[in-house]
Amino acid sequence: MSSMTRPRRESDFASFPSCTPIVIDNGASTFRIGWAGETEPRVAFRNVVQRPRHRSTGETVSIVGDTDPALMKFFDCTRSALRSPFNDDVVYQFEYMEYILDYGFDRLGATSEVGHPILMTECECNPSFSRARMAELLFETYGVPSIAFGIDNAFSYKYNQKLGNCGEDGLAISCEHGTCHVIPFLKGQPVLGACCRTNVGGFHVTDFLRQLLTLKYPYHTANFTWEKAEELKKEHCYVALDYLSELQIFKNNKEEAEEKTRYWQLPWVPPPKEEPPSEEELARKAALKEKAGQRLREMAAAKRSQKIVELEKQLSYLEELSEQLDEAEESEASAILGRSGYLSQQEIKSAVSKATQSLRKAKGESNGNEEKADASTADKYPLVSVPDEELTPEQLKEKKKQILLKTTTEGKLRAKQKRAEEEALREKQEEQKRAENPELYLEELRARYSELSEKFEQRKRQKVNGGQTNGNHGSSGGVGRGERLNAAQKERMRLLASAAFDRGKGEDTFGMRDEDWLVYNKMSKDNDDDGNDDDESELVRIASKLQEIDPTFVSKSEAVQLTPEPPKIRPLTAEDYRIAIGIERFRCPEVLFQPGMIGIDQAGIDEMVSISLRRLMEDESVKQRLCQSILVTGGSSLFPGMIPRLESGIRQYRPYLSPLKLVKAADPILDAWRGAAAFGASSKFGKQTFSLADYREHGENLFHRYNIVYSL
């Protein structure tokens, strides 16, 4: 077992006789243990257990009480949380209770057995099974000779009665860690049948504060630990005399609200400012860039050299092949062509010409014969001028291909030349119109631009929507392929079908006439796309003209709004690390009076007093005497403003016109242990205990009829 407090002192047991009782205040928040007759407990620690693993050895250790952050870094606490043996101030987890008792007795100086009587406190109306398990643990594990149990609030009340803070008849209001109790006292004895309990205490106040701060500052969740929330609660929280009025102050009066707000500054390091790069940094980046560029240039040069070598090899092979064909006879020439993969010597010459041009281009030499080579169709299409009788079947097929390519190329050149002539003529006419009437010319340009834009957009919509649907289909219904095809597409399919049909009628003579190849011009683009590129280029041309004449003109493509950039994340500043605790200061302790704020449907502390008074079967004069001596004890009674708020609330439930007096305990935290220590040192203690022999004789039945200590 690992401990985080002072080492034990074995002389403690040796300095006290065996008849001296050990007093244990087993609170849900703090465990206190000491000797009867003393004014202070010898050992006090937090009543929790944690079982993490050591990071180096992997051994599971038991840590009881408060922990030292400097030592906890050696343990892996991710799979181990703080465990309490209590649930609503009742001990349920006796495995953890054994760890706590081991540590407490060890710190007090016990070795193997505890040979001293035990006086232990418990809450009001503690279940008999919990008391029985506790006694069994003390008898069987630690071998104590005798045990006595007593109510902590009763000890606190009797101790303050000796100090003169309260009378024999009165009420004790205990605000503890997990619960709150109200106990009436008549002639110095607690009336347990009239006590009242609410399962709300200091634990719920701390947890509510931690939740509110986590919701308010979600990016600082890791800083709101339980220990820090407990510290903030003890340092800043208070009880408001009038909760609604206090809320109005924070809503309307900003100056007073600012005075009541407290701030907690978290550690914050300003981000480093981005300074412009120095000259050395710029020079270093330039050198790296130049080095990378040089490496790329070297790679490109190596690739170019490799390509030149390959082209030279190819050109050398083709020249050798051409020389062999020139020297060989006709029969040998056919065999050489078959091995080489070329169909004719003309094709080899064409390959030599292409390889020569590619080699010059790779070497960076100017090619003066480029236009001449483009104009010379004899080299490109060598089989076109050769009669069919001189060609083989494979060469005839190749000739048809060359005829098709030649016709297409010449048609494109003629169309290009014609478009250039038309463009020049149109430019000349437009310049004349612009010179004659500039305003009319501008209006015509705008009208033409609008017409082409609408036409272009309509084509885009048809492509997206699949064409217009007929009346038999809704806007969201699907259409068949036949309905999506327009007239030009149907015409193209008709031409393909007729060409295939005509091909099967007899001898295939397609391509013998130039008119046969015009069918490809008809099928190349449907009517939808026939002038699509031309319209788009015309639209761009008109837009440039309009921008040249009218500087305020904006084309539709430029007018399309771009997607807005996502908002940039604002960097956190020192203000973001400043935690403001304003309304939370009184809102969290308010759960003691209004448990419904955290979802607990029970009575508040002030209402509990009226419930306890109603349960008393006494006349009004007795209840009036009780209201004249009300003691407030427990750790949660230390909130500033607790006594005035309780007095204001109880005044509504007290007997009519009866005097009311509330007083805080001398020490709300330690008075219970001090009262128990005083009782353990008195002669009455021996009459209230039961021994190990009684336990072995009667067993657990002894605790079902056992009366806890209350007559002091």
Secondary structure, DSSP 8 states (H G I E B T S, - for coil): -B--S----THHHHTS-TTS-EEEEE-SSEEEEEETT-SS-SEEEES-EE--EETTT--B--EES---HHHHTTEE-TT---B-SEETTEE--HHHHHHHHHHHHHHHT--S---S-EEEEE-TT--HHHHHHHHHHHHHHH--SEEEEEEHHHHHHHHHHHHTSS-SSEEEEEE-SS-EEEEEEETTEE-GGG-EEES--HHHHHHHHHHHHHHH-GGGGGG--HHHHHHHHHHH----SSHHHHHHHHHH-HHHHHHH-EEEE-------------HHHHHHHHHHHHHHHHHHHHHHHHHHHHHHHHHHHHHHHHHHHHHHHHHS-HHHHHHHHHHHT-S-HHHHHHHHHHHHHHHHHHHT---TTHHHHHH-HHHHSTTTTS-GGGS-HHHHHHHHHHHHHHHHHHHHHHHHHHHHHHHHHHHHHHHHHHHH-HHHHHHHHHHHHHHHHHHHHHHHHHHHHTS---TTS-TTS---HHHH--HHHHHHHHHHHHHHHHHTSSS--TTSSGGGGHHHHHHHS-HHHHTHHHHHHHHHHHHHHHHHH-TT---HHHHS-------------TTTTEEEESTHHHHTGGGGT-GGGGT--S--HHHHHHHHHHH--S-HHHHHHHHT-EEEESGGGGSTTHHHHHHHHHTTTSSTT----EEE-SSTTTHHHHHHHHHHTSTTGGGG-EEHHHHHHHTTHHHHS---B---
